[in-house]
């Protein structure tokens, strides 16, 4: 099998055809259009190539010696249920097309084809592949959709944060968001992405502390089939899935030293190599990182690379704890009342009684905005009347002396 190593911006295509002239024609056409192109002359070779890396589109000849195209189509889809496979045939009868579609092909192209036709078909296939990858990423991230209306804060310090978000959103520079747990770091990261030119591209969230260290590199950079025990098929890493968009690396201070080295390379070179592969992949990804630890102290103690720290903190954004911006408690509480009224079909008044507001503003909120959100949700759900009373609050809030 011949492999084209050129790094492509548009996507990757695997051409499986037993005719050398057809492989050469497609390689020349697609490479000139900016695609990475790999070639295989049999269905067996094509499946082996796909096992090493996942392609955006497979161009598969129907009639080949050995494993035929329709049988190979079935095997591709067993390997990857979301594979985008376009069948190519000189005998594009109605029955052939119906059989290919029934088996899961994206479409059927007849030889000889027009260049514009095949380029448009491939572009459509890649678009569908990208949309499916983004849907899977959003499901995997399990993060709530955040819009700019959720950025609540009237304090001077938060207004400055919002201004900084607007300023940095247009750039590609890395951003490091720091602050205690529950201060809204992911909210700010999503706001940066949604205010940027990358808004139509994926926003991929990675919580470094929730992924075992031995699996983190595979999640971030992907792997080939057989790269390690249990790697039964090639898998795209989250950096490749986020290509063109933004990747949010939460709890960045928890990543192990060996992953720090690879992350530094991605930032410096804008490329990475999947586990088990030898060919680097170029990506255009905006990195937004967050941490609740003191990374400078981690650098001093040798737990975090100094060069990576400076690469990440090109634009630092520090989120203050809620106890240091008590003027934001009222608008935040009112925002959460509206939110949980809608979610629970309640009609609790957004007007908060002075005695209840005094309790909210005097509490220290060790869990920050996330804890306030939890407290308001509880109050909205259990309130017997049309407003939140002190009896609706947890005891450590309503009666600090008892805590």
Buried (B, 14 or more C-beta within 10 A) or exposed (E): BBEBEEBBEBBBBBBBBBBEEBBBBBBEBBBEBEBBBBBBBBBBBBBEBBBBBBBBBBBBBBBBEEBBBBEBBBBBBEBBEEBBBBBBBEEBEEEBBEBBEEBBBBBBBBBEBEEEEBBEBBBBBBEBBBEEBBEBBBEBBEBEEBEEEBBBBEBEBBEEBBEBBEEBBEBBEBBBBBBBEBBBBBBBBBBBBBBBEBEEBBBBBBBBBEBEBEEBBBBBBBBBBBBEEEBEBBBBBBBBBBBBBBBBBBBBBBBEEEBBEBBBBBBEEBBBBBBBBEBBBBBEBBBBBBBBBEBEEBBEEEBBBEEBBEBBBBBEBEBBBBBEBBEBBBBBBBBBBEBBBEEEEEEBBBEBEEEBBEBBBEBBBEBBBBBBBBBBBBBBEEBEEEBBBBEBBBEBBBEEEEE
